[in-house]
């Protein structure tokens, strides 16, 4: 098959070159049309179910809303985990599906599961709704609005009814959450004394409002020639129109509503607020659609904001269009990676020319790079993958193999063409191409098996690194295809009868030095074996001693500060404190913008109480040093606010942590059990133990108890004595503090609620609850304290659940890089100092646990792949001895990577682990090609198996091995030098490992392995004999 393919390409060389040009053009089109992001989608299919339960406290929401919905969801097909939070007036259930599930199918499954459960919810609870389908990072852009012309309520109305619809209509936007002030509504502020004097019940007032705001359809009238639509209208309904509504009195007459209440347009119940640059404002947080191109969606939003500039100016609104713009990180990361690839490509071109000393030969070898990489990008595009830092990292790592494929083929072609007649060029090129392909094909198979452990990772680690492995594998396969199609075709068109070119002086000196050293080493095989074993054991011991981290901190230029005020703190206290905090943060030189979300939005996914919030800090452009200074300044500023508990995270770190455990911290302990008090006590004990661990920071209990709770226990006997029903009492309580929605007013494209409430002065005094008047069925009134026991207790702002159990969570963010080591120390401290009550269990999660899981997965996958690698080598070389010979040298090749990690901090990240796997493949590939070349000289050319043969085989491999090592090193050098910069956080450690390993791998291939071959390898068969049938 291979022979026929090569001969066909040589028979139609111009057609093959034309196909290559088409591939090049198509690749350019793909680059323009592809979706760009920082990382691949790393969160499995999830569905968030939000249910509004106005006026309900957390315990009621859990019992009456969350648990019934959980029970319906838990049995749904494909559900992996169910987590929930029950807060005042809101239930949020997050459903995580098994990996690989279709997000759209997952939403359909949950919608079907909820269909039967909705009818069982209490009266007044809104139907559950599914949050929009968003990308892994969720945030697209955050926009801040402030105004000196509009008040907060007017600014919020502008955001709700003008800005938000325009943004939701923009391509790529999945949702828009508005923070700040509250939605406007008409408030009918009842006068209890007037109601009592006129003997007017609450239901009569509510019915009167419903009558004046009711809307009905009129249908149509049909004439002989046309159909006329009928539209009844109540006219313009404002506060005056509502005030004219007639309410029946106890005496049989009626009274205008304005005489029983004050009617005004005001802000409704406020669950959260927003500060923009330290000023009260409105924040609009946009989320991106699943699979959307983040860059295109961001630019589309910015174009919409540009179109609306005249409208902003007319309203006196100042817009902050990029309080958080994840596209900044994407642009910085992709630009940096692209520059690194271009620099690497330029260096590769220089190296090729320096070694080959022939522009045409160097061009043939060089052109395989863009063709192979573009072919890989095309396949990734057709598979629906985005172009991100991980796929670009895979292509960068593949550079050495891509060039080696081309160099091996071109060098053999050039050597065979020297002195040959022009008439036989086609046959010579065909034979030269096929001659080196059998071992290269086996080496490619081995690379595929080597990278397979990464390709088949699952979970977060698989989502991150599988695209890197896939890009690497596709580029390697593409380079093999290019080497047997386009490379021989170009050689036929560009290379004539070649004359020997003198080798560069530096290469001659290198070969002379190498020959002398190799002769000495081959004379001491036992010393080689001893040195290899001892060095490998030292490297393995060093590897085992390293600390571990799943993923490094990302340099995205944005920090998220999780801020908790004292339990039960009011929104006013949080607002005043946050204003001071924002101004102090803005005084830090490296900070560009600051916005803060206090509490939650009406339709938000985070069920924060008023004493919790997030501060988003956007930094000015700068390097890693600038970010470090900013972080130090942020932590120093937060330390001046002892009343606030805080945690400082990067935005991506926040999202990754949440995808691992449902929590945003790097280390999390979940405490499960039925008794909330026992969970709280255990959480407090664990917090003390973890806080004492070196490196512990941001230690906090997520939902501490102590929220003030006014408990009203109705007494059935006393209610019966006064003729009051529970409905009468509950209606009065609802109107007093929550407000009862009695109707809606539709005007143009806006709908405004009409709510019955008590005057604000009565709602601000808890003691006034006892004096609240409740009207009985006979028209008399009674104070609430006469029919109920009223006490001020402690409750909870939020109740968390997971897997059908109540859950309390303790989180921490270690300051040391060794997250896995911190997790071990914290777990040991908990085991030593914390006694678990009966019925309480613990679960550990977070980045450290993810690191453990990733390490176990890689170890298991590598062990499976190792079996395949051994079997492949035995098949290739016809016995176990050469297979063991090839594998024996690879541990030594990895030692350089161990040294590189030790010099860069001694932390083994998952990126570094991927680097070791890749390095193993490169070292094994070099060994296969060297052993195969020795076999070829002995079996095909008839040379004796002796030291001169080993020296000749190794010398003929010096040029391609050195070229491959230099090309790979120079391709990865920009990544390694910029480790820790934006977009290189994951690939940087990987590049360092490969760079360090290339040194020891080259030593192994050119010095130690030849000595081992001479001692232990005795060729009896040819590689091609046992290779697959290539024709």
N, C-alpha and C positions, 0 to 999 in steps of 0.2 A: 504493500500500500504506500509506504513512504517512498520507495523507488519510483513508483508510478507518479506520485504527486510531484516529486522533484523534477522528473523528466518532463511532465506536462508544463510546469512553470518555466523550464528552460526552453521549451518549444514555443511558448507564447510569452516571452519576457515583457513585451510592451503592454500586453493585456494585464499582466500581473502588476506591473508598475502603475498602470492606470487604476487598477483596483485599490492599490495603496494610496494613490492621490484622493480617490473617492472616500476612502476610510479617513484620511486626514481632514477632508472638508466636512464630512459628517461629524467627526469628532469636534470640530470647531462649532458647528451648529448645536451639538449637545451641550457644550460648555456654556453657550449663550442661553439655552432653554432650561437647563437643569435647575433643580431646586437646591438652594444653598442654606446651610444651617451650621451651627457650631458643632453639634453632635447629632448622631442618629436619634430616632425616637427610642428613648430608653425606659419608658413607662409602659407596662402592659395595659391591655384594654381595661379601662375603668369607666364606671358610671357613677355619678354623684346624684343622689336623690335629696331634694330640699323640700321641706314641708313647713309652711308657716302655721303656727298655732298661737295667734295673738292673745297675750295676757297670761298664758300658761307659764309656770315656773319650770325649772329643769326637771324636777322629780315628776311632775305631771306629764311633761313632754316625753320623758323616757317611758313611763308606764302606758300612756294612752296613745302615743303616736309612734315612737321609735320601735318599741318591741313588736307591736303588731306588723309593722312594715318589715322588720328584720325577719320575722317568722315566714313571711311570704317570700322574701328574697332568698333565704338560706337554701331553699329547695330548688332554686333555679339551676338550669343546666349550665355547666362550665364555670360556676362561681368558685374562686380560689379562697377569698377572704372577704369578710364583711366587717367594716369598722364604722362606728357611729359616734356622734356628739349630740347630746341633748342640752340645749341652752334655753334661756328665757325666750319663749315665742318662736323657737326654731329647732327643727330636727334636721341634721345633715348625716346621711348615710353614704359611705363610700364603698362601692362594690368593686373588688378587684377580680378580674377573670384570669383563667389560666393563660400561660404564655402562648402566644400564637393565635389567640382568639381574635375574630373579626370585630372591630369596635362597633360597627353598625349592627351586626347580629347581636352583640352584647346588649346594646340599647333596646333592641326589640325584645330580648328575653326579659329584661327588667320591666319594660312597659307592660308586658303580658302578666308578669307576676304581680304587679301593683294593681292591675285592673280590678281584681276581686277584693283587694284589701282596702281600697279607698272608701268603700261604703261603710266600713266598720269604724271609721274615725269619728271622734266627737263632733258635735255641732259647733260651727265656728272655725274649724280647722280647714285650711285651704287644701285643695287637691295636691298631691305630690307632683313635683315637676322635675324633669331631668335637666341637669345643667348642660350647656352646649358641649359638643365634642371638640376638645381642644388638643393642642400639641403637648409634648412632654414638658416643655418649659413654661407653657401657659401664657406668660406675660408677652405681649407684643409691644406695647408702649404705654406709658403713663403720662397723662396730660393734666396739667394744673390750671385752674382758672381763679383769678382774683379780680376784684373790681372796687373802685372808689365811687362808682355811680350807682350800682345795684346793691341792694342789701342781700344777705345770705339766702333768704327765701327766693328772691327773684333770680339770683344767680343759679340756684339749684333748679328752678323751673326752666331756665334757659338750657341748662345741661340736659335735663330730662326730656324736653319736648322739641328742642331745636338741634343741639349738637349730637346727642346720642343716636337719634334715627339716621342722621347723615353718616356717622361712623359705622353703624351696623350694616349699612348698605355698601360699605367699601369692601372690595375683594380681599379675602383672606382673614377677615375679622369674624370671630366666632361669638364673642360676647362683649358687653360693655357694662361694667359695674361702676355705679356712681356713689361716691362718699362725700359727706359734708351736708350740714343742715338736715332737712327731711323733706319729703314730698308734701306739697301744699294740700290743704283741705279746708272746707268750710267747717268751722267749729260753732256749734250751737251750745253756748255756755249757759246752762240752766241755772235758774235762781230757785234754790230749794224752798225758800220762804213763800215765794209766789205760787209755786206748784202746790204747796200745802194749802195756802189760802183759797186757791181756786179749785181745789180738789181735782187736780189734773194728774193722771198717771203717766209714767214714762212711756208705756205702750201707746197711749193716745198721742203723745208728742211725736213718737216715731212714726205712727201711722199718718199723721198730718204731713210730715216731711216726705214720706214715701209717696203720698198722693200728689204733692206739688212737683216732685221730680220724676214721676213715672213717665216712661216713654213707651208708646205703642206704635206699631206699624199700621199704615192706613190702607195698604193694598193698592188697587188701581180701578179706574173706571174705563169701561170699554164702549167706544162709539162705533158707528158704522165704518169709519175710516182710520181710526187711530186708537191707541191705548194710552191713557193718561194716568201717570203715577200720582198717588195721593200721599202727601207727607204732612201729618199733623205735627205741630210744634207748640211747645209750652212757652215759647218766647225766650227772651234772655233771662236766665235765672242767676241772680246775684244775691248778695246779702239782703238787699232790700226786698227782693221777691220772696226769698225764704221767710223773711220776717212777716210778710203779709199772710202767710198760711194760717188758716183758722183751726184752732184746737178746741174740741168740745170740753166744757167744764162740768163739774159735778152738779151745778144748779140747772142744767139743761140748756144753757146757752153756749156761746163760743167766745174765744178770745184770740187775738192775733199773737203769733209766736214771738213777736218782738217784745211783747209785754211779759213774757215768761222767761226770756233768755236774751243774752247779748250774742249777736251773730257777727262773725268776722272771718276773714280769710287768713289762716295762720299755718305754721309748720305743724305737721303731724307728729306722732311719737318718734322720738329720735333715739336710734340704737347706736349711732356712731357719728363721727365728725372727721374733718380733714383740715390739716394745716399745710399751706403751700408757702415755702420759703419763710416760715415763721409767722405767717398771716392766716387768719381764717379764710378758707376758700373752698373750692369744690374740686375733687379729684375724679377723673374718669380713667379707669383702668381697663385697657383692652386686652383680650386674650385672642390668640391666633388659632385658626382652624387646624384640625388634625391634617397633617400632610401638606400644609400650605407653605409656600416659599416665603420665609420670614423677611428676606430683604425686599421682595416685591410688595408684600403686604404692608411693610413699614413705609415704603415710599408712596404707596397708594394712600395711606392715612395722612402722610405729610402733604400730599397733593390736595387732599380734601381740606385740610386745615388752611392751606394757602388760598384756596378758593373762598374760604369763609372769612378771610381777613377783613374785608369791608364790614361784614356783619359784626365781628368782634369790636372793631373800632367804633361803630355806631352805638353799641351797647356799653362802651367804656370798659371792656373786658381785656385784661392782660393775660396772655396765654403763655404758659411754660410747656413747650411741645415735647420735651424729652427729659422728663424727670427720671424716667428709666427707659432706656432704649437698648434692648438686647442686641439689636442689629449692629451697634457699635462694636461689640465683642466679635460678632461674626465677621464684620468687615476687616477689623484689625487682624483677627486670626487667619482668615483666608488670604488676606493680602500678604501677611508675613510668610505663610506656608508657600504661597505662589512664588514670592521672591526667593525663598530658600530653594525651591525646585529649580528656578531659573539659574540661580547662582551655581547650584549643583550641576545642572546641565552644562553650563559654560565651562566649569572646571573639568567635567568629564570629557568634553570635546578637546580641551587642551591636553589632557592625559592621553587620550587616544592618539592624537597626532604626535605627541612626544614619544610614544612607544612604537607606533607603526611607521612613522617617518614617511608616510605616503598619504596625500590629501584625499585621493579617491578611496583608498582602503579605509581611512578614518571616517570618511563620509558614509560609507556603506555600514560600518559598525555603529556610527552615531545615529543614523536615521532610524534604526530599530527602536531607539528609546521613545521618541514621540509616538511612533506607530503602535508600539506595544501598550504604552500608557493610555493612549486615546482609545484603543480597542477595549481595554479594561473599563474605561469610563463609559463607553457606549453600552456595554453589557450591564453595568451598574444602573445606567439610566433606564434601559429597557426593563430592568427588574424592579423599577420604582424606587431605587435608592437615591438619597440626596448626596450632593457633594459636600463633605464636611471635613473637619480636621482629621478624623479617623481614617476615612478613605484616602485622603491625601497622604497621611502617614504610611498607610500600606503601600501606596505607589512609590513613596520615597524609599522605603526599605527594600522594595523589589528592584531598585535601580541596578544594584550590583549584579544580580542574577540576569537581568535583562541584557546588560552589557556583556556579561560573560558568555551568554548564549551566542551573541553576535561575534564576539572576538574569537571564540573557539572555532566557529565555522569559517570566518573570514581568514583567519591565520592559516588554517589547514588548506583552504582554497589557494591562497597566495603561495604557500610552500609547494603545492602540487603544480601550480602553473609556471613556476620558475623553470625556464629553459624548454618548456613544452611548445610544440608547434601550434599555430593558431587553428589549424583544422580540427584538432581534437579537444578544443577548449570545452565544448558542451559536455562531453563525456567525463572529462577530468573534473569539472565543477560538480557534476552529478555524483561521481564516486567520492570526491572529497567531502561533500555535504553529508552523504549517507554514512560515510565511514565514522564520523564522530557523533552521529545522532543516537545510536543505540545506548551508549553510556549516558548521554545527556538526557535521553528519555527516562532512563531509570533514575537518574539524579532528580529529574523533575517529579517523578512519582514519589520519590523519597521526600522532597520538599512538600508535596501535597499532604503526605502522611504526617509530616512534622507540624505543619500548620493546622492540621485537622483538630487537635485539642483546643485550639483557640476558636476555630470556626464553629465548634459544637458546644461552646459554653452557653449556659442558660442564665436567666435572671438579668440583673443590671449589668454584670460583667460581660455577659454575652451580647447584650444590646450595644454596649460600648465597643467591644473588641472584635466581635464577629465581622462587622463591616470592614475593619482593618485587615483581618485575615482573608476575607473574600476578595478585597481589592488586590492584596498581595498575590493570591493564588491566580486570579484572572490575569494579572500582568505577566506572571511567570508562564502561564499557558499561552498567552498571546505572543510572548517573546519566542517560545518554541515554534509556534506556527509561522511567525515572521522569519525565523531563522531557516526554515525549510521551503519558504515560498519567495518572499521578496528579496532576501539576502542573496540567494544564488542567481535570481533574475538580474539584480543590480550588478553582481559580479560579472555576469556574461556581457552586460551592456557597457560597463565602465572599465573592466580590467582586460587588458590584452596580454600578450606574452610579457610577463613581469621579469625584470632583472633583479637580482638580489640587491637589497638596500643595506648599507652598513648600519648595524645596530647602534643606537645612541651610546655614547661613551659611558654615561652613568649606568646603563643597563649592562654593558660589558663588565664594568667594575663590580656591579652587584652579582653577576653570574660567576665571576672569578672568585669573589669572596665566598659566595655560596658553595661553590665546588670544593674549595679547600676545607671549609667547615664541615661539609657533608662527608667528605672522605674520612675526617677524624671521628665524626660521630658514628659512622657506620662501622668503625672498628671497635666500638664499645657498646654493643647492643644491650648488655645487661645494665649498663649505666643509664641508657635511654629509658629502659623499662622502669628502673628505680626512680629516676627523676620524674617520669610521667606519673607514676602512681603517687609519689609523695606530694607533688605539686597539686594533683587532682584532689587528694584528701584534704590538703590545707585549704584549697578553694571551697570544697564542700563544707568544711567546718566553718569557714567564714560566712558562707551563704546561710547556714543554719542559725548563725548568731545575729543576723540582721533583724531589725525591727520591721514591721510591716504596715502598709497603708493601702487601702483599696484604690483611692484616687487622690491626687494631690489637691491642694487649695488652688482655685482658679483665679487668675489675674484678670478679672472681667471689668474692673474699674467701678464696681457697684457693691455696696454693702447693705444688708438687711439687718436692722437692729430689732430684735424681739424685746418689747418693753412691757413689763407688768408693774402696775401701781399696787398700793396696798389693797388687800381683799376688801371689796365693798366700796372702794373709792368712787366718787361721783364723776360724771363726765366733765363737770365744770372743773373739778380739781385736776383731772388728767389734762384738760385743755390748757389750763394755766401753766402747769408744769411743762407740758410739751412745747409751749411757746418759748419758754426760757431755754429748754434743751435745744430746740431748733436753732435759736440764735447763737448759742454757744458752739454748736456744730458748724454753723456757717462761718464762724471766726477761724476755723482751721484752714490754713492756706490751700491745702490740696483739694478741698471740697468745693464742688461747683453748685450743686442744688441739694435741697433737703425737702422732703415731704413726709407727712405723718398721717397714718390712718389710725383713728381711735375707735375702738369698738368694732362694730360690723356694719356693713351696708344692708339695706332692706332685703336685697336678693343675693347677698354675698355667700360664698361657700365657707368662709371662716366664721365659726360661731363665737367670736370674741365678745366677752362682756365689756362694759364701759371702762374697766380698769386695765384692759389689755390693748395693745396696739402694735403697729409696725412702723419703723422709721426707715425710709429708703434714702440712701445717701449715694449720690452720683459724684464720682471724682473727676477732676480735671485730667486731661491727657497727661500721661507720665509713665515712667518705667516702674520696675518692681520696687525700687527704692522709694519712689513717691508713694506707692500704695502702702508700703510698710510704715512710713511716717504717718500716713493718714490713719491707718489702723491703730497705731499707738496713740494718736491724738483722740480718736473716737473713744477708746477704752479709758483714757485719762479723763475725758469729759464725763462719761457715764459714771465714773467713780465718784464724781462730785454730787451725784444724786443718790444718796443711800436709801431713799424711800423706794427707788425703782429697782426691780430685778430685771436683768437684761442679758441677752445673748447676742453676740455679733457673728454674722455668717455672711458668706458670699451668696449671691442669689442662686447660682447653680448648685452650690453646696446645700442650700436650703431645699431645693427641689429634689436633689438626689437623695438626701436624707429622708425626705417625706416619702419618696417612692420605695425606699427600703423598709421602713418601719411605720409609716404614717406620722412620724415625728421629724422635725427639721434638724435635730441635733445629731452629732456624730455618734454619741453613745446614749442608749436609751434602755431603761429597765421598766418593763410593764409588770404591774402587780395586779393579779386577777383574784376575784373573790366576790361573794354576794354582799358582804357587809362593808358599806362605804367607810364607816368609822375605822374599821380594822385596816382597810386599804390605806387610809390617810395616816394612821399611826405607823404602819410599816414603811410607807413612803418617807416619813420624817426620819425614821431610823436609817434607812438606806441613804438618804441625803447626807446625814452626818458621816456615814462610813465613806461615801464616795468623795466628799469634800476633803477628807484627810489624805486622799491618794495624791502623790506628787504629780503635778501637771493638770490637776482638775480645775476647770473654770466653768462659769455659767451654770453651776449646779442649781437646779430648781425643780420643784414639783409643779406639774403643769396645771392642775386644777385644785389648788388648796382650798380647804373649807374656810368658813368664816364670813360668807356673804350674808349681809343682813336680810332676814326674811320675816315679813309680817304675816303671822299665821292667824287665820280667821276660821274658827271652828264653830259652825252653826249648831245650835241646840234644838233638836226637833221638838222637845216638850215646850220650850218657851215660844218657839215659832207658832206652834199650834194654839197656845194660849192667846197670842196676839192676832191670830188669823193670817199669818205671813207664810208664804210658801218659799222653798229654797230658790225657786226661779226669781221671785221678787227680790230676794236678798242678793243673789248673784248678779242680776241685772243692775242693781244699784251700785254694786262694787265695780262691775265692768265699766259703767258710765263714769264713775268717779275717777278711775285711774287709767284705764285703757282707752276708753271712749267706745261708743257703740255706733257703728256705721249704719245710718238709717236710710241713705239714698246716695245717688250719684248724679252729678251734673255734667252733661256732655256739651262741649263748646268747641266747634271746629274739630280739630284732631286731638283735643285734650279731654280727659275725663277726671273730674275732681270729686272726691268723696265728701259726703256731708255726715258729720259725726256729732253725736250727743256727748257732751262732757260737762264736768263741774268746773267752776271757776278755778284758775290756777292756784290761787292762795289756799284753797282747800286741798288741792292735790299735793302740795309741797310739805304739808304737815302730817306726819304719820298719826299724831294724836287726834287729828280731825276724823280719822276713820271711825273712832268710837262714837262720834256725834253724827255720823252719816244717817240721814233719815231714810227709812224704808217704808214704802206705802203698801198697806195691806189691801185685800180684796174689797173691804167695805169702805175704803177711802181714808181711813185713819193712818197716821204715821207713827213709827216707833224708831227709836235710836238703835243702831246696829249693835251697840254694846249690851242692849237689853235682850238680844236674841242670840248672841254669839260670844265666845270667849276669844279675846284678841290678845296675842302675845308676840313679843319681838324675839325671834330665835335666830340661829345661824343655819344657813342653807348652803347650797353649792351653785356656783354660776354655770358650771358645765359638768355633765356626767358622760364619761366616755365608756364605750363598750367595744369589744372585739370578740368574734367567734361566739356570740351569745352570752358572754360574761361581762360583768362590770370590770372596769379597768382604770387604774390610776397609773400615771407615768412619771418617772423621774428622768430628767435629761441632763447631759453635760457635754461640754465641748473641750476636749483636752488641748492644752497649749503645745504639747510636744508632738512631734511628727509621727512618732510610733503609736498610732491609734490602736493597733492590735495589742501592743504591750500595755497600754493604759487599760484596755478592756480586761486583760488578764488580771492586772493588779486590782482593778475595781471589783471584779467578780470575787477575787480572793478576800478582799476586805469585807464585802457583803456576807460571804459565807462565814467569816470569822466573827462578825460583830452583830449580825441581825438574826433574830429568832422569828421565824414565820408563825403567825397564829394558825389555828386549825382552819382549813378551807381556803387558805391563801397560797397562791403559787406565783412564781416569777418567770418572766421570759425576757431574754436579752436580744437586742436588735440594734440597728444602726450601722455605721460604716465599718466598725471593727468586725462585727459579725459577718457583714458582707465580704470582708477580706478573708475571713476563715472559710466561708463557703466557696469563694473563688479559688482559694488555694487547694481545697479538697477536690473541686471539680477539675482543675488543671492537672493535679496529680493523678486522678483517676483516668482522665482522658489521655494523658501522656502514657500511662501504663498500657492502655489498650492500643495506642498508636505504636508503642515500642514493639509489640508483638508483630504488627503489620510490617514495621520497618525491618525487623530481623528476617521475616519470611521473604520480603522483597529482595534483600541482599543475598540470601541463600539462593533464591531463584536466579538472580543476576549472575552470581559467580560460581554456582554449582556446588556449594558446600558451606558449612558453618564457619570454617576457619577464616576465610576472607571477610565474612560478615562481621565476626568478632574483631578482626583486625581493624576494620573501618570504624567500628563503634568504640574501640578501645581508646582511640586518640581524642574523641570528642570532649570528654570531661576536661582534659588539659586545655582545649580550645576555649572553654568557658571561663577559665581562670581570669583572663583579662577583664571580663565583664564584672566578676566579683571585685576585683581591684578598683574598677571604675565606680562601683556603688560605694565601696568603702571610702573612697576619696571624695564622694559627693554627699556624704552625710550618713551612710549606713542604713538607709531605709529602703526596703524592698517593696516597691509598688507593683500593682498589676501590670503597668506599662513596662517596668523592668523585667517582669516575668515573661511577658511576650517577647521582649528583646532576647532573653536567653533561648526561648524556643526557636526564634528565627536564626539566632547564631548557630544553634545546633544544626539546623538544616543547611546553612552555608558551609560549615565545617565538614559535614558528612558528604555534601556534594563535591567539594574539592577532593576528599579522600576517594570517592568513587571514580572520579575522572583520572586521578593519578594511578590507582590500582588498575583501572581499565587500560590505561596507556601502557603500563608495564606488560600486561597480558598481550596487548596488540603487538608490541615489539617482539615478544617471544614467540607468539603463536602465528602471527601474520608475516612478520619480516624475518623470522628464523634466527634472531639473535639469541645468544646464550643468556640464561638467567644468572647474572653475575653482577658484581659491583659496577663495572662500566655500563651495563644496561640500566641499572638503577640510576646512575649518575646522568645518563643520556635522557632517560624518561623524565627525571625530575627537572633537568635543565630545560627541556622543551615545554615544561609546565610552568617554569618560572615567570615567563612573560604574562600569560593569561592570569595566573594566580596573583601576581603583583598588581596587574591592571585592575582585576576585579576588586582586590582589597583597597587600592587607592580610589577607584571610582566610588565604591560603597562608602568609604570613609569621607571623601569630599562631598558626596551627596548628602550625608547625614551630619556633616560638621556644622552647617548653619543651625540645624535643629539642636545639636548638643550645646553649642555656644550660647544659645538663647533659651536654655532650659529655665522654666519658670516664667517666661514671658507669655503674654496673651496668646492662646492657641497652641502653645508648645508644652503645656503643663504635663500632658500625658505622654506625648511622643518624645519629649526631652530625655527622661530617664531611659526610655527604650533605645534612643540613639546613643546615649552614653554607654550602655551595656554592649551594644553591637560594636561601637568604636573600640572599646577596650578589648573585646573578644577578638576583633579582627587581628590584633597584634599577635596574640598567642595562637590564634587559629592559623595564621600565616607561618609562624614558627613551626607549628605542628605539621603542616602540609609540606613544607619545604625541607625541614631538617629531621624531625623525629620520626615521622611516618615512613620516609624512605628507609630508614634504618630498621624499622619494624617489618617492613615488607621484605627486605633482604633476609632477615632472620627467620620470618615465619611464613612468608608467602612462596608457594612453589606452583607456578601456573601449570595447569593441566588442560584447561578448556578456555574457549574464547567467550567473551561476554555476549557476542552476537549469537552464539549457538543457543543460548537459553533465553534470549530476548523474545518478545512477542514478534509475530510475523509482520515485518514492515515491508515486505516485498522483495 
